[in-house]
């Protein structure tokens, strides 16, 4: 027998405010056509004044727990992936923990920008495999609108706010790729590419939150290569081929990148979960938001093999294979 981590519940939350491309075009020199052609984005959700990252994450976590038919006292671990914490400290995860009513176990944040959910999933999976936790809530939550320069059309059109969450539970398998649960996770980083995607602020540097700065072409070029490498690593580790994949659930940064990954895997469009058109890039929240949508509308069925992949600032990237 082999210890496995099952995903038993998914949840999501999107702020009520929707900001369309046409609305953005009234503020910066852009247009709906320009944004759609380059990114595939047509709208994004924006957190309300006073609505915090922890508020978004809490709503997603509650929905995931309800789907898993569990209560907060059943949970041993909360891992929140976020680039936009409520405060410098304590961890946003601890605020979510408190609001859930969870008074035992541990809660902490993971910072890997757009790859944050894959990193957090890897951390929680390892806790469960090592029998240091039996049940965990993994959250990706962002209020990216708070760190955007709304006069910079190259970045402000790309991002949105939201949160997604999953409940993980320990289980047993045979130790083969036919097992249910998380088959493997693979995470990487290369800090030499800091200047291609970063925020120009922080407690130790400027004492301010700062704004997103990005060299779009450089990020695009590396994203295609690095995510392909992470996909290959996941398949090789499990003795699988692209033909075994039922669903690609990618980070939702840019439709052209997603399409490039799908072509590489020879996956038809209807086997790729796409939310970037409606959510934009929600950073660490994008994969769990997409996952929750595809599970909720029953596209993803028991036994399906899911490939998750992402890349973001750092550069940090990674992949995960999950048998539903």
KOLFI-201963 format. One record per residue (C-alpha): chain; y, z, x. Coordinates in nm, 3 decimals, m for minus. Layout:
BEGIN
+-------+---------+---------+---------+
| zalum |      yy |      zz |      xx |
+-------+---------+---------+---------+
|     A |       Y |       Z |       X |
...
+-------+---------+---------+---------+
***
This chain:
BEGIN
+-------+---------+---------+---------+
| zalum |      yy |      zz |      xx |
+-------+---------+---------+---------+
|     A |   0.000 |   0.000 |   0.000 |
|     A |   0.357 |  m0.064 |   0.107 |
|     A |   0.672 |   0.114 |   0.000 |
|     A |   0.901 |  m0.119 |  m0.196 |
|     A |   1.244 |  m0.088 |  m0.355 |
|     A |   1.266 |  m0.218 |  m0.712 |
|     A |   1.587 |  m0.320 |  m0.888 |
|     A |   1.560 |  m0.159 |  m1.230 |
|     A |   1.911 |  m0.198 |  m1.371 |
|     A |   2.223 |  m0.410 |  m1.331 |
|     A |   2.578 |  m0.349 |  m1.450 |
|     A |   2.920 |  m0.505 |  m1.417 |
|     A |   3.284 |  m0.457 |  m1.501 |
|     A |   3.582 |  m0.694 |  m1.503 |
|     A |   3.940 |  m0.586 |  m1.572 |
|     A |   4.087 |  m0.710 |  m1.899 |
|     A |   4.376 |  m0.901 |  m1.741 |
|     A |   4.295 |  m1.266 |  m1.668 |
|     A |   4.523 |  m1.462 |  m1.434 |
|     A |   4.488 |  m1.840 |  m1.464 |
|     A |   4.571 |  m2.106 |  m1.207 |
|     A |   4.853 |  m2.231 |  m1.427 |
|     A |   5.011 |  m1.885 |  m1.425 |
|     A |   4.985 |  m1.872 |  m1.045 |
|     A |   5.149 |  m2.214 |  m1.021 |
|     A |   5.462 |  m2.064 |  m1.173 |
|     A |   5.483 |  m1.821 |  m0.880 |
|     A |   5.377 |  m2.020 |  m0.573 |
|     A |   5.373 |  m2.388 |  m0.477 |
|     A |   5.029 |  m2.478 |  m0.612 |
|     A |   4.861 |  m2.627 |  m0.916 |
|     A |   4.545 |  m2.586 |  m1.120 |
|     A |   4.414 |  m2.916 |  m0.982 |
|     A |   4.485 |  m2.817 |  m0.618 |
|     A |   4.302 |  m2.484 |  m0.655 |
|     A |   4.004 |  m2.627 |  m0.844 |
|     A |   3.949 |  m2.916 |  m0.602 |
|     A |   3.946 |  m2.689 |  m0.297 |
|     A |   3.773 |  m2.380 |  m0.433 |
|     A |   3.627 |  m2.434 |  m0.779 |
|     A |   3.832 |  m2.139 |  m0.909 |
|     A |   4.014 |  m2.162 |  m1.243 |
|     A |   4.092 |  m1.795 |  m1.312 |
|     A |   4.047 |  m1.442 |  m1.184 |
|     A |   4.062 |  m1.085 |  m1.324 |
|     A |   4.335 |  m0.844 |  m1.209 |
|     A |   4.314 |  m0.466 |  m1.231 |
|     A |   4.574 |  m0.299 |  m1.451 |
|     A |   4.839 |  m0.070 |  m1.307 |
|     A |   4.672 |   0.262 |  m1.235 |
|     A |   4.321 |   0.112 |  m1.259 |
|     A |   4.148 |   0.206 |  m0.934 |
|     A |   3.851 |   0.069 |  m0.744 |
|     A |   3.659 |   0.383 |  m0.842 |
|     A |   3.732 |   0.314 |  m1.209 |
|     A |   3.583 |  m0.035 |  m1.180 |
|     A |   3.284 |   0.091 |  m0.982 |
|     A |   3.223 |   0.377 |  m1.225 |
|     A |   3.206 |   0.141 |  m1.524 |
|     A |   2.962 |  m0.090 |  m1.343 |
|     A |   2.748 |   0.206 |  m1.231 |
|     A |   2.730 |   0.349 |  m1.582 |
|     A |   2.621 |   0.010 |  m1.718 |
|     A |   2.352 |  m0.019 |  m1.449 |
|     A |   2.221 |   0.331 |  m1.523 |
|     A |   2.208 |   0.252 |  m1.894 |
|     A |   2.011 |  m0.067 |  m1.822 |
|     A |   1.768 |   0.133 |  m1.606 |
|     A |   1.743 |   0.403 |  m1.875 |
|     A |   1.836 |   0.672 |  m1.623 |
|     A |   2.093 |   0.950 |  m1.606 |
|     A |   2.315 |   1.052 |  m1.315 |
|     A |   2.094 |   1.352 |  m1.238 |
|     A |   1.807 |   1.112 |  m1.164 |
|     A |   2.000 |   0.955 |  m0.873 |
|     A |   1.969 |   1.069 |  m0.509 |
|     A |   2.215 |   0.829 |  m0.345 |
|     A |   2.533 |   0.634 |  m0.424 |
|     A |   2.642 |   0.362 |  m0.181 |
|     A |   2.967 |   0.184 |  m0.261 |
|     A |   3.062 |  m0.135 |  m0.078 |
|     A |   3.438 |  m0.180 |  m0.084 |
|     A |   3.727 |  m0.306 |   0.126 |
|     A |   3.984 |  m0.159 |  m0.111 |
|     A |   3.907 |   0.214 |  m0.139 |
|     A |   4.112 |   0.439 |  m0.363 |
|     A |   4.225 |   0.639 |  m0.061 |
|     A |   4.179 |   0.641 |   0.316 |
|     A |   3.944 |   0.931 |   0.249 |
|     A |   3.733 |   1.062 |   0.088 |
|     A |   3.489 |   0.781 |   0.017 |
|     A |   3.538 |   0.603 |  m0.313 |
|     A |   3.166 |   0.660 |  m0.372 |
|     A |   3.227 |   1.036 |  m0.395 |
|     A |   3.482 |   0.986 |  m0.673 |
|     A |   3.228 |   0.774 |  m0.861 |
|     A |   2.962 |   1.038 |  m0.793 |
|     A |   3.182 |   1.308 |  m0.944 |
|     A |   3.271 |   1.104 |  m1.252 |
|     A |   2.905 |   1.021 |  m1.310 |
|     A |   2.829 |   1.392 |  m1.309 |
|     A |   2.595 |   1.368 |  m1.012 |
|     A |   2.594 |   1.698 |  m0.821 |
|     A |   2.319 |   1.644 |  m0.565 |
|     A |   2.223 |   1.388 |  m0.305 |
|     A |   2.480 |   1.189 |  m0.111 |
|     A |   2.753 |   0.933 |  m0.172 |
|     A |   2.937 |   0.720 |   0.083 |
|     A |   3.112 |   0.386 |   0.133 |
|     A |   3.010 |   0.081 |   0.334 |
|     A |   3.275 |  m0.158 |   0.472 |
|     A |   3.160 |  m0.512 |   0.547 |
|     A |   3.413 |  m0.700 |   0.332 |
|     A |   3.249 |  m0.987 |   0.141 |
|     A |   2.908 |  m0.902 |   0.289 |
|     A |   2.944 |  m0.541 |   0.180 |
|     A |   2.697 |  m0.553 |  m0.105 |
|     A |   2.421 |  m0.700 |   0.114 |
|     A |   2.494 |  m0.433 |   0.377 |
|     A |   2.489 |  m0.156 |   0.113 |
|     A |   2.167 |  m0.293 |  m0.031 |
|     A |   2.010 |  m0.287 |   0.316 |
|     A |   2.120 |   0.074 |   0.372 |
|     A |   1.986 |   0.197 |   0.037 |
|     A |   1.662 |   0.001 |   0.075 |
|     A |   1.600 |   0.167 |   0.411 |
|     A |   1.669 |   0.513 |   0.265 |
|     A |   1.408 |   0.447 |  m0.002 |
|     A |   1.153 |   0.291 |   0.236 |
|     A |   1.183 |   0.599 |   0.460 |
|     A |   1.137 |   0.829 |   0.158 |
|     A |   1.480 |   0.984 |   0.208 |
|     A |   1.572 |   0.883 |  m0.149 |
|     A |   1.376 |   0.776 |  m0.456 |
|     A |   1.658 |   0.637 |  m0.667 |
|     A |   1.996 |   0.494 |  m0.565 |
|     A |   2.296 |   0.326 |  m0.720 |
|     A |   2.445 |   0.049 |  m0.506 |
|     A |   2.793 |  m0.069 |  m0.605 |
|     A |   3.026 |  m0.346 |  m0.497 |
|     A |   3.378 |  m0.276 |  m0.622 |
|     A |   3.714 |  m0.425 |  m0.528 |
|     A |   4.079 |  m0.430 |  m0.629 |
|     A |   4.160 |  m0.710 |  m0.386 |
|     A |   4.479 |  m0.791 |  m0.576 |
|     A |   4.634 |  m0.484 |  m0.409 |
|     A |   4.610 |  m0.635 |  m0.059 |
|     A |   4.721 |  m0.989 |  m0.138 |
|     A |   5.049 |  m1.147 |  m0.035 |
|     A |   5.142 |  m1.307 |  m0.366 |
|     A |   5.378 |  m1.546 |  m0.189 |
|     A |   5.100 |  m1.686 |   0.031 |
|     A |   4.933 |  m1.965 |  m0.165 |
|     A |   4.656 |  m2.001 |   0.093 |
|     A |   4.515 |  m1.658 |   0.005 |
|     A |   4.653 |  m1.530 |  m0.326 |
|     A |   4.473 |  m1.801 |  m0.524 |
|     A |   4.131 |  m1.708 |  m0.384 |
|     A |   4.066 |  m1.347 |  m0.483 |
|     A |   4.013 |  m1.131 |  m0.789 |
|     A |   3.911 |  m0.781 |  m0.893 |
|     A |   3.583 |  m0.654 |  m1.034 |
|     A |   3.272 |  m0.446 |  m0.979 |
|     A |   2.896 |  m0.483 |  m1.002 |
|     A |   2.616 |  m0.234 |  m0.951 |
|     A |   2.239 |  m0.207 |  m0.934 |
|     A |   1.995 |   0.082 |  m0.969 |
|     A |   1.719 |   0.092 |  m0.709 |
|     A |   1.393 |   0.284 |  m0.749 |
|     A |   1.101 |   0.347 |  m0.516 |
|     A |   0.773 |   0.174 |  m0.593 |
|     A |   0.456 |   0.047 |  m0.431 |
|     A |   0.340 |  m0.299 |  m0.336 |
|     A |   0.068 |  m0.466 |  m0.134 |
|     A |   0.297 |  m0.556 |   0.154 |
|     A |   0.297 |  m0.928 |   0.073 |
|     A |   0.570 |  m1.169 |  m0.041 |
|     A |   0.419 |  m1.155 |  m0.391 |
|     A |   0.531 |  m0.793 |  m0.425 |
|     A |   0.808 |  m0.704 |  m0.666 |
|     A |   1.125 |  m0.555 |  m0.522 |
|     A |   1.333 |  m0.608 |  m0.210 |
|     A |   1.118 |  m0.801 |   0.036 |
|     A |   1.365 |  m0.784 |   0.326 |
|     A |   1.733 |  m0.763 |   0.417 |
|     A |   1.905 |  m0.917 |   0.720 |
|     A |   2.255 |  m0.823 |   0.837 |
|     A |   2.468 |  m0.949 |   1.128 |
|     A |   2.821 |  m0.940 |   1.265 |
|     A |   3.032 |  m1.095 |   1.539 |
|     A |   3.360 |  m0.914 |   1.604 |
|     A |   3.500 |  m1.193 |   1.821 |
|     A |   3.621 |  m1.372 |   1.509 |
|     A |   3.852 |  m1.093 |   1.389 |
|     A |   4.162 |  m1.313 |   1.378 |
|     A |   4.009 |  m1.569 |   1.142 |
|     A |   4.000 |  m1.325 |   0.849 |
|     A |   4.158 |  m0.982 |   0.848 |
|     A |   4.416 |  m0.754 |   0.687 |
|     A |   4.734 |  m0.699 |   0.888 |
|     A |   4.754 |  m0.326 |   0.825 |
|     A |   4.567 |   0.003 |   0.834 |
|     A |   4.615 |   0.379 |   0.887 |
|     A |   4.580 |   0.360 |   1.267 |
|     A |   4.780 |   0.041 |   1.326 |
|     A |   5.069 |   0.010 |   1.082 |
|     A |   5.030 |   0.301 |   0.844 |
|     A |   5.028 |   0.052 |   0.556 |
|     A |   4.757 |  m0.119 |   0.352 |
|     A |   4.864 |  m0.464 |   0.477 |
|     A |   4.783 |  m0.810 |   0.341 |
|     A |   4.495 |  m1.054 |   0.378 |
|     A |   4.541 |  m1.318 |   0.651 |
|     A |   4.297 |  m1.604 |   0.686 |
|     A |   4.232 |  m1.924 |   0.879 |
|     A |   4.056 |  m2.106 |   0.598 |
|     A |   3.901 |  m2.395 |   0.792 |
|     A |   3.761 |  m2.164 |   1.059 |
|     A |   3.607 |  m1.935 |   0.799 |
|     A |   3.455 |  m2.229 |   0.610 |
|     A |   3.300 |  m2.373 |   0.926 |
|     A |   3.140 |  m2.044 |   1.031 |
|     A |   3.031 |  m1.955 |   0.677 |
|     A |   2.813 |  m2.263 |   0.639 |
|     A |   2.644 |  m2.208 |   0.976 |
|     A |   2.602 |  m1.830 |   0.963 |
|     A |   2.476 |  m1.809 |   0.608 |
|     A |   2.224 |  m2.084 |   0.681 |
|     A |   2.098 |  m1.876 |   0.974 |
|     A |   2.066 |  m1.567 |   0.753 |
|     A |   1.874 |  m1.767 |   0.493 |
|     A |   1.635 |  m1.899 |   0.757 |
|     A |   1.579 |  m1.545 |   0.890 |
|     A |   1.492 |  m1.414 |   0.543 |
|     A |   1.246 |  m1.693 |   0.471 |
|     A |   1.082 |  m1.674 |   0.813 |
|     A |   1.042 |  m1.296 |   0.792 |
|     A |   0.843 |  m1.333 |   0.473 |
|     A |   0.649 |  m1.650 |   0.552 |
|     A |   0.825 |  m1.838 |   0.272 |
|     A |   0.992 |  m2.179 |   0.238 |
|     A |   1.300 |  m2.297 |   0.047 |
|     A |   1.065 |  m2.432 |  m0.219 |
|     A |   0.960 |  m2.075 |  m0.303 |
|     A |   1.311 |  m1.971 |  m0.408 |
|     A |   1.377 |  m1.955 |  m0.782 |
|     A |   1.740 |  m1.846 |  m0.774 |
|     A |   2.024 |  m1.851 |  m0.523 |
|     A |   2.267 |  m1.567 |  m0.595 |
|     A |   2.540 |  m1.627 |  m0.337 |
|     A |   2.868 |  m1.465 |  m0.247 |
|     A |   3.126 |  m1.633 |  m0.468 |
|     A |   3.396 |  m1.738 |  m0.221 |
|     A |   3.420 |  m2.114 |  m0.256 |
|     A |   3.227 |  m2.361 |  m0.470 |
|     A |   3.195 |  m2.610 |  m0.184 |
|     A |   3.023 |  m2.351 |   0.038 |
|     A |   2.787 |  m2.255 |  m0.245 |
|     A |   2.701 |  m2.621 |  m0.305 |
|     A |   2.636 |  m2.672 |   0.067 |
|     A |   2.388 |  m2.383 |   0.068 |
|     A |   2.215 |  m2.515 |  m0.245 |
|     A |   2.177 |  m2.861 |  m0.092 |
|     A |   2.028 |  m2.712 |   0.221 |
|     A |   1.767 |  m2.534 |   0.010 |
|     A |   1.719 |  m2.839 |  m0.213 |
|     A |   1.793 |  m2.624 |  m0.516 |
|     A |   1.921 |  m2.791 |  m0.836 |
|     A |   2.252 |  m2.674 |  m0.980 |
|     A |   2.080 |  m2.490 |  m1.263 |
|     A |   1.904 |  m2.263 |  m1.012 |
|     A |   2.228 |  m2.142 |  m0.853 |
|     A |   2.422 |  m1.855 |  m1.012 |
|     A |   2.791 |  m1.948 |  m1.008 |
|     A |   3.073 |  m1.724 |  m1.127 |
|     A |   3.346 |  m1.821 |  m0.878 |
|     A |   3.514 |  m2.042 |  m1.138 |
|     A |   3.582 |  m1.741 |  m1.363 |
|     A |   3.589 |  m1.446 |  m1.120 |
|     A |   3.726 |  m1.602 |  m0.798 |
|     A |   3.628 |  m1.418 |  m0.480 |
|     A |   3.573 |  m1.051 |  m0.565 |
|     A |   3.451 |  m0.973 |  m0.212 |
|     A |   3.178 |  m0.705 |  m0.216 |
|     A |   3.162 |  m0.723 |  m0.596 |
|     A |   3.081 |  m1.094 |  m0.619 |
|     A |   2.702 |  m1.086 |  m0.571 |
|     A |   2.630 |  m0.793 |  m0.806 |
|     A |   2.864 |  m0.945 |  m1.067 |
|     A |   2.676 |  m1.275 |  m1.048 |
|     A |   2.340 |  m1.095 |  m1.051 |
|     A |   2.432 |  m0.886 |  m1.356 |
|     A |   2.540 |  m1.197 |  m1.545 |
|     A |   2.219 |  m1.392 |  m1.472 |
|     A |   2.000 |  m1.092 |  m1.556 |
|     A |   2.200 |  m1.022 |  m1.870 |
|     A |   2.165 |  m1.374 |  m2.010 |
|     A |   1.793 |  m1.375 |  m1.915 |
|     A |   1.811 |  m1.664 |  m1.671 |
|     A |   1.639 |  m1.441 |  m1.416 |
|     A |   1.288 |  m1.348 |  m1.525 |
|     A |   1.021 |  m1.110 |  m1.394 |
|     A |   0.848 |  m1.255 |  m1.089 |
|     A |   1.138 |  m1.481 |  m0.988 |
|     A |   1.230 |  m1.490 |  m0.620 |
|     A |   1.602 |  m1.435 |  m0.557 |
|     A |   1.791 |  m1.516 |  m0.241 |
|     A |   2.119 |  m1.329 |  m0.189 |
|     A |   2.356 |  m1.434 |   0.091 |
|     A |   2.713 |  m1.363 |   0.196 |
|     A |   2.967 |  m1.388 |   0.477 |
|     A |   3.305 |  m1.225 |   0.519 |
|     A |   3.558 |  m1.079 |   0.758 |
|     A |   3.434 |  m0.928 |   1.078 |
|     A |   3.269 |  m1.178 |   1.083 |
|     A |   2.989 |  m1.002 |   0.897 |
|     A |   2.711 |  m1.184 |   0.714 |
|     A |   2.366 |  m1.130 |   0.575 |
|     A |   2.089 |  m1.213 |   0.331 |
|     A |   1.829 |  m1.045 |   0.112 |
|     A |   1.514 |  m1.162 |  m0.065 |
|     A |   1.420 |  m0.988 |  m0.390 |
|     A |   1.118 |  m1.047 |  m0.614 |
|     A |   1.233 |  m0.961 |  m0.966 |
+-------+---------+---------+---------+
***
